[in-house]
Amino acid sequence: MSRAEAYSWLANELGILLKRCHIGFFDMDQCLETERLAGELFEDLTKDLADAPFDHRPATLCQTTRNTSCHAF
């Protein structure tokens, strides 16, 4: 999903206005909920990839952590 789609999804999941959906505006509970939601989404997406036909899987699939970024190619 695009960045805009991700923020829209997160705002909906958190039950907040899109214009207030920014990590800098979040309290600790919202940060922890964001982490939980993102983890669930990541698990769902990787499960979907694992179930995809072999020729539709990316060549590399990696898991992200707090201090690293990841790109599947």
VEXFI-589171 format. One record per residue (C-alpha): residue number from 1; x, y, z. Coordinates in steps of 0.25 Angstrom, whole numbers, plus 5000, padded with zeros to 4 digits. Each point is the difference from the previous one (the first is absolute). Layout:
<recs>
@k NUM | px X | py Y | pz Z $
...
</recs>
This chain:
<recs>
@k 1 | px 5000 | py 5000 | pz 5000 $
@k 2 | px 5004 | py 5014 | pz 4998 $
@k 3 | px 5004 | py 5009 | pz 5011 $
@k 4 | px 4987 | py 5008 | pz 4999 $
@k 5 | px 4992 | py 4986 | pz 5000 $
@k 6 | px 5008 | py 4996 | pz 5012 $
@k 7 | px 4997 | py 5013 | pz 5008 $
@k 8 | px 4985 | py 4998 | pz 4996 $
@k 9 | px 5000 | py 4986 | pz 5005 $
@k 10 | px 5007 | py 5003 | pz 5013 $
@k 11 | px 4990 | py 5012 | pz 5003 $
@k 12 | px 4989 | py 4991 | pz 4997 $
@k 13 | px 5005 | py 4989 | pz 5009 $
@k 14 | px 5003 | py 5010 | pz 5011 $
@k 15 | px 4987 | py 5007 | pz 4999 $
@k 16 | px 5006 | py 5013 | pz 4998 $
@k 17 | px 4999 | py 5011 | pz 4989 $
@k 18 | px 5010 | py 4999 | pz 4989 $
@k 19 | px 5006 | py 5014 | pz 5003 $
@k 20 | px 5004 | py 4995 | pz 5014 $
@k 21 | px 5006 | py 4987 | pz 4995 $
@k 22 | px 5015 | py 5003 | pz 5002 $
@k 23 | px 5009 | py 4993 | pz 5010 $
@k 24 | px 5005 | py 5014 | pz 5005 $
@k 25 | px 4985 | py 5002 | pz 5005 $
@k 26 | px 4999 | py 4986 | pz 5007 $
@k 27 | px 5000 | py 4997 | pz 5014 $
@k 28 | px 5006 | py 4988 | pz 5006 $
@k 29 | px 4988 | py 4991 | pz 4998 $
@k 30 | px 4998 | py 5004 | pz 4986 $
@k 31 | px 5014 | py 4997 | pz 4997 $
@k 32 | px 4999 | py 4986 | pz 5006 $
@k 33 | px 4987 | py 4998 | pz 4993 $
@k 34 | px 5007 | py 5004 | pz 4987 $
@k 35 | px 5011 | py 4990 | pz 5002 $
@k 36 | px 4990 | py 4989 | pz 5003 $
@k 37 | px 4992 | py 5003 | pz 4988 $
@k 38 | px 5012 | py 5001 | pz 4990 $
@k 39 | px 5005 | py 4987 | pz 5006 $
@k 40 | px 4987 | py 4993 | pz 4997 $
@k 41 | px 4999 | py 5006 | pz 4986 $
@k 42 | px 5014 | py 4996 | pz 4997 $
@k 43 | px 4997 | py 4986 | pz 5004 $
@k 44 | px 4987 | py 5000 | pz 4992 $
@k 45 | px 5008 | py 5005 | pz 4988 $
@k 46 | px 5012 | py 4990 | pz 5001 $
@k 47 | px 4990 | py 4989 | pz 5002 $
@k 48 | px 4993 | py 5004 | pz 4987 $
@k 49 | px 5013 | py 5000 | pz 4993 $
@k 50 | px 5004 | py 4986 | pz 5005 $
@k 51 | px 4987 | py 4995 | pz 4995 $
@k 52 | px 5002 | py 5006 | pz 4986 $
@k 53 | px 5005 | py 4992 | pz 4988 $
@k 54 | px 5015 | py 5000 | pz 5000 $
@k 55 | px 5001 | py 5008 | pz 4987 $
@k 56 | px 4992 | py 5012 | pz 5007 $
@k 57 | px 5009 | py 5001 | pz 5012 $
@k 58 | px 5011 | py 5010 | pz 5001 $
@k 59 | px 5014 | py 4996 | pz 4999 $
@k 60 | px 5003 | py 5005 | pz 5015 $
@k 61 | px 4991 | py 5001 | pz 5011 $
@k 62 | px 5005 | py 5006 | pz 5013 $
@k 63 | px 4995 | py 5004 | pz 5014 $
@k 64 | px 5001 | py 5014 | pz 5005 $
@k 65 | px 5005 | py 5004 | pz 5014 $
@k 66 | px 4998 | py 5014 | pz 5006 $
@k 67 | px 5014 | py 5005 | pz 4995 $
@k 68 | px 5001 | py 4994 | pz 4987 $
@k 69 | px 4993 | py 5002 | pz 4987 $
@k 70 | px 4997 | py 4989 | pz 4990 $
@k 71 | px 4996 | py 4999 | pz 4985 $
@k 72 | px 4996 | py 4987 | pz 4994 $
@k 73 | px 5005 | py 4999 | pz 4985 $
</recs>
